[in-house]
Amino acid sequence: MVIPDFQSIMLPMLISMGDGKEHITDDYVDSLSQHFDLDREELRALLPSGRQSVFRNRVGWAATHMYKAGLLERTGRGRIRITDRGQSVLAQRPERINLQYLNQFPEFQEFRATKSKNDVTHSDNKEAIITTQATDSLSPDELLEASYQQLRKSLAQDLLERVKGAPPAFFEQLVIDFLVAMGYGGSRSDAGQAVGGSGDDGIDGIIKEDRLGLDFVYLQAKRWEGTVSRPTIQGFAGSLEGQRARKGVFITTSRFSKDAQDYVNRIEKRIVLIDGEQLAQLMMDFGIGVSEVTNYRVQRIDLDYFGNG
């Protein structure tokens, strides 16, 4: 079964709270997972950040929205209980509880109005604003991460175009910066001496795997447009024999064929393939060719500070 969105969780969650008792987080998350018949893989699915499960995040936001509408109340650390208003809502036997339904309550209207105002105030790029429809189907955490990934994807495309259009000397400098930032090549001077242009719009060299030079990695980097095929990678693997290297890294601004990727997974030597898209992503991760525009801190309540409140 597909993991339900946070709005679809609201009514089953409120019904499960209908006994009027306190419910702790782990218990109602487990109960709801059984209600939606989620398997182990679905329960283990994580947000893009990898820090929280998708289902648990959506359950949390379902609870938060109903809390803001006055249907639930927090009674302690990780504990919630249905309110009189929540019981009244259940007595009406609604077919569905969603954001539109909750909007009848003044407290929820105020919550949504404040949230919308803040979203507009802090958004400088209209293209980065997700549609209302998407907002209503994604939890706020998912919306934030989706917007972040959208911005990264756009920046990665721009970065790759810049790299492809730059002169060979710049590409060589980029590869050196990239390797040193990741901890390879020893010092910057060492990496610069080891990596040199090959004259065919490509770069090769032997670099230190660490600053002490305990092992070496054979490098090849090609600023190509066409797909890198298996014969090219086979030739690269053969080159390792004469280069005192058991490990290799092949970087390209284009892409690798499936046969090439399958080949490196079957051979004994360790070869890592980095295509143009991954190169751009790593450039962003290590701050190469990019500068920080804005930094947002996402915070949550420190429950330890408030004791059991």
Contacts in CASP RR format, 6 or more apart in sequence:
PFRMAT RR
TARGET T0000
AUTHOR 0000-0000-0000
METHOD contacts of the structure
MODEL  1
MVIPDFQSIMLPMLISMGDGKEHITDDYVDSLSQHFDLDREELRALLPSG
RQSVFRNRVGWAATHMYKAGLLERTGRGRIRITDRGQSVLAQRPERINLQ
YLNQFPEFQEFRATKSKNDVTHSDNKEAIITTQATDSLSPDELLEASYQQ
LRKSLAQDLLERVKGAPPAFFEQLVIDFLVAMGYGGSRSDAGQAVGGSGD
DGIDGIIKEDRLGLDFVYLQAKRWEGTVSRPTIQGFAGSLEGQRARKGVF
ITTSRFSKDAQDYVNRIEKRIVLIDGEQLAQLMMDFGIGVSEVTNYRVQR
IDLDYFGNG
1 36 0 8 1.000
1 37 0 8 1.000
1 38 0 8 1.000
1 39 0 8 1.000
1 42 0 8 1.000
2 42 0 8 1.000
3 36 0 8 1.000
3 38 0 8 1.000
3 42 0 8 1.000
3 45 0 8 1.000
3 54 0 8 1.000
3 55 0 8 1.000
3 58 0 8 1.000
4 36 0 8 1.000
4 58 0 8 1.000
5 58 0 8 1.000
5 137 0 8 1.000
5 138 0 8 1.000
5 139 0 8 1.000
6 58 0 8 1.000
6 59 0 8 1.000
6 60 0 8 1.000
6 61 0 8 1.000
6 62 0 8 1.000
6 65 0 8 1.000
6 138 0 8 1.000
6 139 0 8 1.000
7 62 0 8 1.000
7 96 0 8 1.000
7 97 0 8 1.000
7 98 0 8 1.000
7 99 0 8 1.000
7 136 0 8 1.000
7 137 0 8 1.000
8 96 0 8 1.000
9 32 0 8 1.000
9 36 0 8 1.000
9 58 0 8 1.000
9 59 0 8 1.000
9 62 0 8 1.000
10 62 0 8 1.000
10 65 0 8 1.000
10 66 0 8 1.000
10 97 0 8 1.000
10 98 0 8 1.000
10 102 0 8 1.000
11 94 0 8 1.000
11 96 0 8 1.000
11 97 0 8 1.000
12 32 0 8 1.000
12 35 0 8 1.000
12 36 0 8 1.000
13 28 0 8 1.000
13 32 0 8 1.000
13 59 0 8 1.000
13 62 0 8 1.000
13 63 0 8 1.000
13 66 0 8 1.000
14 66 0 8 1.000
14 71 0 8 1.000
14 72 0 8 1.000
14 82 0 8 1.000
14 86 0 8 1.000
14 89 0 8 1.000
14 90 0 8 1.000
14 97 0 8 1.000
15 90 0 8 1.000
16 23 0 8 1.000
16 28 0 8 1.000
16 31 0 8 1.000
16 32 0 8 1.000
16 35 0 8 1.000
17 23 0 8 1.000
17 28 0 8 1.000
17 72 0 8 1.000
17 80 0 8 1.000
17 81 0 8 1.000
17 82 0 8 1.000
18 82 0 8 1.000
18 87 0 8 1.000
18 90 0 8 1.000
20 81 0 8 1.000
20 82 0 8 1.000
20 87 0 8 1.000
21 81 0 8 1.000
22 75 0 8 1.000
22 76 0 8 1.000
22 79 0 8 1.000
22 80 0 8 1.000
22 81 0 8 1.000
23 79 0 8 1.000
23 80 0 8 1.000
23 81 0 8 1.000
24 78 0 8 1.000
24 79 0 8 1.000
25 78 0 8 1.000
25 79 0 8 1.000
28 59 0 8 1.000
28 80 0 8 1.000
29 55 0 8 1.000
29 56 0 8 1.000
29 59 0 8 1.000
32 55 0 8 1.000
32 59 0 8 1.000
33 43 0 8 1.000
33 55 0 8 1.000
38 55 0 8 1.000
42 55 0 8 1.000
43 53 0 8 1.000
43 55 0 8 1.000
44 53 0 8 1.000
45 53 0 8 1.000
45 54 0 8 1.000
45 55 0 8 1.000
46 52 0 8 1.000
46 53 0 8 1.000
46 54 0 8 1.000
47 53 0 8 1.000
47 54 0 8 1.000
47 57 0 8 1.000
47 141 0 8 1.000
47 142 0 8 1.000
47 145 0 8 1.000
48 145 0 8 1.000
48 146 0 8 1.000
48 148 0 8 1.000
48 149 0 8 1.000
49 145 0 8 1.000
52 141 0 8 1.000
54 142 0 8 1.000
57 139 0 8 1.000
57 141 0 8 1.000
57 142 0 8 1.000
58 139 0 8 1.000
58 142 0 8 1.000
60 139 0 8 1.000
61 139 0 8 1.000
61 140 0 8 1.000
61 141 0 8 1.000
63 72 0 8 1.000
63 80 0 8 1.000
65 99 0 8 1.000
65 102 0 8 1.000
65 108 0 8 1.000
66 72 0 8 1.000
66 86 0 8 1.000
66 97 0 8 1.000
66 102 0 8 1.000
67 73 0 8 1.000
67 74 0 8 1.000
67 80 0 8 1.000
68 102 0 8 1.000
68 107 0 8 1.000
68 108 0 8 1.000
68 111 0 8 1.000
69 85 0 8 1.000
69 102 0 8 1.000
69 105 0 8 1.000
69 107 0 8 1.000
69 108 0 8 1.000
69 111 0 8 1.000
70 83 0 8 1.000
70 85 0 8 1.000
70 86 0 8 1.000
70 105 0 8 1.000
70 107 0 8 1.000
70 108 0 8 1.000
71 82 0 8 1.000
71 83 0 8 1.000
71 85 0 8 1.000
71 86 0 8 1.000
71 89 0 8 1.000
71 97 0 8 1.000
71 102 0 8 1.000
72 80 0 8 1.000
72 81 0 8 1.000
72 82 0 8 1.000
72 83 0 8 1.000
72 86 0 8 1.000
73 80 0 8 1.000
73 81 0 8 1.000
73 82 0 8 1.000
73 83 0 8 1.000
74 80 0 8 1.000
74 309 0 8 1.000
75 81 0 8 1.000
76 308 0 8 1.000
76 309 0 8 1.000
77 303 0 8 1.000
77 306 0 8 1.000
77 307 0 8 1.000
77 308 0 8 1.000
77 309 0 8 1.000
78 303 0 8 1.000
82 90 0 8 1.000
85 105 0 8 1.000
89 97 0 8 1.000
94 101 0 8 1.000
98 136 0 8 1.000
99 112 0 8 1.000
99 136 0 8 1.000
102 108 0 8 1.000
103 109 0 8 1.000
103 112 0 8 1.000
119 129 0 8 1.000
123 129 0 8 1.000
128 147 0 8 1.000
128 150 0 8 1.000
128 151 0 8 1.000
130 138 0 8 1.000
130 143 0 8 1.000
130 146 0 8 1.000
130 147 0 8 1.000
134 143 0 8 1.000
134 146 0 8 1.000
135 143 0 8 1.000
138 146 0 8 1.000
144 298 0 8 1.000
152 281 0 8 1.000
152 284 0 8 1.000
155 280 0 8 1.000
155 284 0 8 1.000
155 290 0 8 1.000
156 277 0 8 1.000
156 280 0 8 1.000
156 281 0 8 1.000
156 284 0 8 1.000
157 280 0 8 1.000
159 280 0 8 1.000
159 283 0 8 1.000
159 284 0 8 1.000
159 289 0 8 1.000
159 290 0 8 1.000
160 253 0 8 1.000
160 276 0 8 1.000
160 277 0 8 1.000
160 279 0 8 1.000
160 280 0 8 1.000
163 171 0 8 1.000
163 174 0 8 1.000
163 223 0 8 1.000
163 253 0 8 1.000
163 276 0 8 1.000
163 279 0 8 1.000
163 280 0 8 1.000
164 223 0 8 1.000
164 225 0 8 1.000
164 253 0 8 1.000
166 174 0 8 1.000
168 197 0 8 1.000
168 199 0 8 1.000
168 201 0 8 1.000
168 202 0 8 1.000
168 223 0 8 1.000
171 201 0 8 1.000
171 202 0 8 1.000
171 203 0 8 1.000
171 221 0 8 1.000
171 223 0 8 1.000
172 195 0 8 1.000
172 196 0 8 1.000
172 197 0 8 1.000
172 203 0 8 1.000
174 283 0 8 1.000
174 288 0 8 1.000
175 195 0 8 1.000
175 203 0 8 1.000
175 219 0 8 1.000
175 221 0 8 1.000
175 251 0 8 1.000
176 188 0 8 1.000
176 191 0 8 1.000
176 192 0 8 1.000
176 195 0 8 1.000
177 288 0 8 1.000
178 251 0 8 1.000
178 279 0 8 1.000
178 282 0 8 1.000
178 283 0 8 1.000
178 286 0 8 1.000
178 288 0 8 1.000
179 185 0 8 1.000
179 191 0 8 1.000
179 195 0 8 1.000
179 207 0 8 1.000
179 219 0 8 1.000
180 186 0 8 1.000
180 187 0 8 1.000
180 188 0 8 1.000
180 191 0 8 1.000
181 286 0 8 1.000
181 287 0 8 1.000
181 288 0 8 1.000
182 282 0 8 1.000
182 286 0 8 1.000
183 210 0 8 1.000
183 211 0 8 1.000
184 191 0 8 1.000
184 207 0 8 1.000
184 208 0 8 1.000
184 209 0 8 1.000
184 210 0 8 1.000
184 217 0 8 1.000
185 191 0 8 1.000
185 194 0 8 1.000
185 207 0 8 1.000
185 208 0 8 1.000
185 209 0 8 1.000
185 211 0 8 1.000
185 217 0 8 1.000
186 207 0 8 1.000
186 208 0 8 1.000
186 210 0 8 1.000
186 211 0 8 1.000
186 213 0 8 1.000
187 211 0 8 1.000
190 207 0 8 1.000
190 208 0 8 1.000
191 207 0 8 1.000
191 208 0 8 1.000
194 205 0 8 1.000
194 206 0 8 1.000
194 207 0 8 1.000
194 208 0 8 1.000
194 219 0 8 1.000
195 203 0 8 1.000
195 204 0 8 1.000
195 205 0 8 1.000
195 207 0 8 1.000
195 219 0 8 1.000
196 203 0 8 1.000
196 204 0 8 1.000
196 205 0 8 1.000
197 203 0 8 1.000
197 204 0 8 1.000
198 204 0 8 1.000
201 222 0 8 1.000
201 223 0 8 1.000
201 224 0 8 1.000
202 220 0 8 1.000
202 221 0 8 1.000
202 222 0 8 1.000
202 223 0 8 1.000
203 219 0 8 1.000
203 220 0 8 1.000
203 221 0 8 1.000
203 222 0 8 1.000
204 218 0 8 1.000
204 219 0 8 1.000
204 220 0 8 1.000
204 221 0 8 1.000
205 218 0 8 1.000
205 219 0 8 1.000
205 220 0 8 1.000
205 243 0 8 1.000
206 216 0 8 1.000
206 217 0 8 1.000
206 218 0 8 1.000
206 219 0 8 1.000
206 243 0 8 1.000
206 244 0 8 1.000
206 245 0 8 1.000
207 216 0 8 1.000
207 217 0 8 1.000
207 219 0 8 1.000
208 215 0 8 1.000
208 216 0 8 1.000
208 217 0 8 1.000
209 215 0 8 1.000
209 216 0 8 1.000
209 217 0 8 1.000
209 247 0 8 1.000
215 246 0 8 1.000
215 247 0 8 1.000
216 244 0 8 1.000
216 245 0 8 1.000
216 247 0 8 1.000
217 245 0 8 1.000
217 247 0 8 1.000
217 248 0 8 1.000
217 249 0 8 1.000
218 236 0 8 1.000
218 239 0 8 1.000
218 240 0 8 1.000
218 243 0 8 1.000
218 245 0 8 1.000
218 247 0 8 1.000
218 248 0 8 1.000
218 249 0 8 1.000
219 248 0 8 1.000
219 249 0 8 1.000
219 250 0 8 1.000
219 251 0 8 1.000
220 236 0 8 1.000
220 239 0 8 1.000
220 248 0 8 1.000
220 249 0 8 1.000
220 250 0 8 1.000
220 251 0 8 1.000
221 250 0 8 1.000
221 251 0 8 1.000
221 252 0 8 1.000
222 228 0 8 1.000
222 250 0 8 1.000
222 251 0 8 1.000
222 252 0 8 1.000
222 253 0 8 1.000
222 254 0 8 1.000
223 252 0 8 1.000
223 253 0 8 1.000
224 252 0 8 1.000
224 253 0 8 1.000
224 254 0 8 1.000
225 253 0 8 1.000
225 254 0 8 1.000
226 254 0 8 1.000
226 255 0 8 1.000
227 254 0 8 1.000
227 255 0 8 1.000
227 256 0 8 1.000
227 257 0 8 1.000
228 250 0 8 1.000
228 252 0 8 1.000
228 254 0 8 1.000
228 255 0 8 1.000
228 256 0 8 1.000
228 257 0 8 1.000
228 260 0 8 1.000
228 273 0 8 1.000
229 257 0 8 1.000
229 259 0 8 1.000
229 260 0 8 1.000
230 257 0 8 1.000
230 259 0 8 1.000
230 260 0 8 1.000
230 262 0 8 1.000
230 263 0 8 1.000
232 260 0 8 1.000
233 250 0 8 1.000
233 256 0 8 1.000
233 260 0 8 1.000
233 263 0 8 1.000
233 264 0 8 1.000
233 271 0 8 1.000
233 273 0 8 1.000
234 263 0 8 1.000
236 248 0 8 1.000
236 250 0 8 1.000
236 271 0 8 1.000
237 263 0 8 1.000
237 264 0 8 1.000
237 267 0 8 1.000
237 269 0 8 1.000
237 271 0 8 1.000
240 246 0 8 1.000
240 247 0 8 1.000
240 248 0 8 1.000
240 269 0 8 1.000
240 271 0 8 1.000
246 269 0 8 1.000
246 270 0 8 1.000
247 269 0 8 1.000
247 270 0 8 1.000
247 271 0 8 1.000
247 272 0 8 1.000
248 269 0 8 1.000
248 270 0 8 1.000
248 271 0 8 1.000
248 272 0 8 1.000
249 271 0 8 1.000
249 272 0 8 1.000
249 274 0 8 1.000
250 271 0 8 1.000
250 272 0 8 1.000
250 273 0 8 1.000
250 274 0 8 1.000
251 274 0 8 1.000
251 276 0 8 1.000
251 279 0 8 1.000
252 273 0 8 1.000
252 274 0 8 1.000
252 275 0 8 1.000
252 276 0 8 1.000
252 279 0 8 1.000
253 276 0 8 1.000
253 279 0 8 1.000
254 275 0 8 1.000
254 276 0 8 1.000
255 275 0 8 1.000
255 276 0 8 1.000
255 277 0 8 1.000
256 273 0 8 1.000
256 275 0 8 1.000
260 273 0 8 1.000
261 273 0 8 1.000
264 271 0 8 1.000
264 272 0 8 1.000
264 273 0 8 1.000
274 282 0 8 1.000
282 288 0 8 1.000
283 289 0 8 1.000
283 290 0 8 1.000
284 290 0 8 1.000
303 309 0 8 1.000
END
